[in-house]
Amino acid sequence: MKRQRGLGSGLGALLPGDAERPSIREAPVHLIDANPHQPRTEFDDAALDELAASIREHGVIQPLIVSERDDGRFELIAGERRLRAARRAGLDRVPVVVRETTRQQLLELALIENIQRADLNALEEARAYQTLKDTFGLSDDAIARRVGRSREAVANTRRLLGLSPAVQQALLAKRISAGHGRALLKLADQAVQEATLAAIIDYDLNVREIERLTDHARTTGDVHRALAAIRPRLPTDDPPPRQRMAPPARAAELSPDDQAVRRELERMLGTPVSLARSERELKVTIFFHTEEKLQEFFDRLASGG
């Protein structure tokens, strides 16, 4: 089978099939369950709408790959975007290829498919590698062989899990890049990581500036003073807006319900939000990096949007 973009042997290596063309059948959409080991957690709504429109017009061209359970239901191996879009398009049935797989293969297949399509966020990829390591005892070398990465790339990606919960959330939300995250790993103190995160967003720092900033911050523990050292033109007596505010509550200190509320607020508002709960109140802080963003927020309030 043709190798795909250098990623091991691709799906074919994990899905041995007959020499002839695999048998395609139709399966009811409501009987197909998502892969519980799917590493991808973020799906672009606009892209799904576009795919759903295409499916309404042309149908599902590429079959989903599923395994059949003893209870008659199916578990998705590959094709979650197509399944979600098919549901949006109102399809009752979709074409599938049924394969027998192990639990480990389910995770490996979902990981390989998403990497081959360049769909995974760096943090999602790191979590998937860690799951392979923790659940199946795979070494970085073994993971690298399966997904067609170097051992160093796998190890460096997994290191992103050492970032604070707030920084991980920013990485997942694509407010910072994997390069930003790797630079922040130089800072062992998670509170300093999060203060540096605010500076990255406030001043739109590039990776080279962040590396210089983390070197200074690691020595002094003072992010604002470190900023003044690498960017002398910035005011030294007036910290950026986010540092004038109370520091965000860390994700690990919030209950699952509060974390869900924070994520939903960030989704609705399109800007970072922090929550801080005390015995008597819940404090919500909304961050605006520009006057334009703040004005947009007021306009939405005024219009009832």
N, C-alpha and C positions, 0 to 999 in steps of 0.2 A: 504493500500500500504506500502511496506517496506520502513522504514526510511533510508535515505542515510547519513552516516557518521555524524549523530547527527545534521544535519542542518535543524532545524524546521521539517516540514514534506516533505521537498524536493519539486520538481516540481509538484508532484501529488496534494499537498494541494492547489496550485494555478490554477491547470488545472483540474477541475472536469470533469470526463468523464463517459461514459456509463460503465456498469458492464462488457460488452463484450469487446473483443479486439478492440482498436481504428481502424478506417478505414484508410488505407494508400492509397494515390493516388500519381500520378506523376505531377510535376509542371515544367513549363519551367524555366530554370535558369535565363533567362533575365527578367523574371517577378517578381523575388524575390528581395525585397529591404532589406537592412540591418536594424536592430533594431536601431532607432535613439537614444535609451537610453542605448545602449551597453556600459558597463563601461570599457571594455577592449580596450585599444588603441594600444597596442604593440603586433604584431604577428611575431613569429619566422619564417623567410623565409625558413630555412633549414628544420624545422619541417613540414611546409606546403608542401614543395617539396616531403618529404617522404610520407605524407598522400596522396598527389596527385598520386604518383606512386602506392600506395596501391589501390586507387580508380580506377585507370586505369585497374588494374588486377582483382579486386574483386567487383568493384562498391561501391556505398554508402550503407553500411550495416544497419546503424542506421538512420531512417528517420529524417529529419529536422522537427521542430515544427514551424508552421507559422499561421498567422491569414489572412483571406481574406478580402480585402477592396472592397468598392462599385465599384471602377473603374476596378475591375478584376485583380489587382495586389495583390501580397502577401507581408506581412511584417514578417520578421524573428523574431521568439521568442527565439529559442534556436538552436544552430548548426552553428555559423558563421565560425568556422574553417573548418567544412565539406563543407560549401558553397564555401568558397574561394578556397579550394583544388579541389572541383569539377570543378570550372571554370578553374583552372590551368590544370586539366586533360582533358579539352575540352568537358565535358559532356553538352548536350543540356537540359536534364531533370533530376530531382532528386526526390527520394521518399519523401513525406511530410505527416504530420498529421496536419489537419486544426483544429484550436481551436478559440473560441471567447474569446477575452481578453480585459481588459481595459488598458488605458495608464499606470496606476500604476502597473498593473500586468506585462506589458512588461518589465519595468525596474526591478521589483523584480525577474522575471524569469531569465533575463540575468545575474543579480547579483548572484542569487543562483546557476545557472549552472556553472558559472566561479569559484565560491568559492568551489563548490563540486569537481571540476576538479583541484583545486589548481592552476588555470591559472592566477589569478589576481595579479598584482603588488600591493604592499601596498598602493601606492599613488592612483592607479586606484580604489582600494577598498574604500579609504577615499573619493574620489570624488563621487563615487556611493552612499555612505551613506549620503553625504551632499546633493546630488540631491534628495534623498528620503525625507530628512528633509525639504529642501527648497521648493520643488515642491508640496509635498503632506502633509506637516506639521506633519510628523511622529517624535515621540520622539525617543531617543536612546533606550529606553525600547522596543518600538514597532518595531524598526528596528531589534533589537537583537532577538526578538521572531521570526521574519520572516526568518532570515538567520541562526538561530541556534548558535549565538554568545552570549557572556555575554554582559551586558550593558557597563561594563568597557572596554571591548575589542573594542566595537564600538566607544565609546567616545575617547579612546586613539588613535585609528586609524584616526579618524576625525581630531585630533589635528595636524597631520602631515601637514594639509593644512595651518598651521601657519608658516611653513618654508618659507624662501625666494624663489622666483621663480627659482634662479639658483640651490639651494639645491634640490628643488622639481624635477627639470630636471635631476639632478644627480641620484636621487632616482628612477625616472622613467626609466632611462637608465641603472639601476642596477650597477652604479659605487659605490654606498653606499647601506647599508642595512637599513631596517626599524629601527633596533636597533640604528644605527648611527643617523638616523633622529630624533628619540626620544631623544637621548642625546643632539642633537643640539638645541632642543626646549628650553633648559635651557637659551639660549642666546636670549635676546629680540631684540638686535640690529642685523638687517639683514646683515649689512656689516661685522660684526664680525662673524656671521654665515658663510658667504661665505669665509672669510679668514680662518676660521677653516676647512671648507670643503676642501680647497686647501691643508692644512696640513694633513688631513685625507688621501687624495689621494697620496700626496707626500711621506708620511712616512708609509703608510699602517697601520694606527692605528687601534687597536681593540676597541670594545665598552667600555671596562673598562678604557683604556687609554683616550678615548674621554671624558668620564665622568669626569675624573680628569682634563683633558685639559679645558673643558668648565667651571669647577669650578674656575680654575685659570684665564681664559680669561674673565669670567664674572666680576671678581674683578678688573683686571688690564686693560682690553680692548686691551691688547697686546698679540696676539696669539703666536708670536715667543718667547717672554719671557716666556709665559706659557709652551711652548714646552720644553724650556730649563729646566724648573722646574720639569717636569715629566720625561724627558729623558735627564739626564745630559750628556750622551755621545754624544749628537748631538752638532754640532758647534754652539756657541752662537753669533759669529760675522759674520756669513755668512748665510743669510736666504735661504730657499729652493728655487729651480728654479722658481716655480710659484709665490712666493712672491717677487722675484726680478723683475718680469714683471709687467706691468700696470695691475691693478685689472680688472677682467672681467666686461664687461657691463652687467647690470642686465637685465634679460629677460623682465621685466616690462617696461624698457626704450626703448626697440626695437619695431619697427613696426611689424605687423604680417608678412610682406614680409621678413624683416630682420631675424625674428625668424625662418621662414621656411628655409632661406638660411643657418643659423647656424646649424639647425638640419640636413639638407642634407649634409653639410660639415662634421659634426661629424659622420654621417652614412658612408660616403665615406672613411673618413680617419681613423675611428676607434679610435679616441682620442678626448678629450675635445677641443672645439673651442669657442672663445669669439669674439664678434663684437662690435666695438665702432664707431658710425657715427658722424661726424662733418659736418659743412656746406660745406666743401671742399673735404672731403675724407671719405672713409670707411676703418677702420683699422681692420684687421683680425689677431688674435693671436691664434696660434696653440700650445697646451701644450703637451710636451713629458715627461713622468715620468721617462724614462730610456734612456740610450744611445742607447740601442738596438732598441727601438721604433723610435728614430730619424734616425738611420741608415736604418731601414726598409722604412721609408718615402723617404729618398734620393734614395734608390734603386728603389723604385716605380717610382720616377720622372725620373731617368736615363733610365729606361726601357720603359717609356711612359705609364705605367700602371695606 
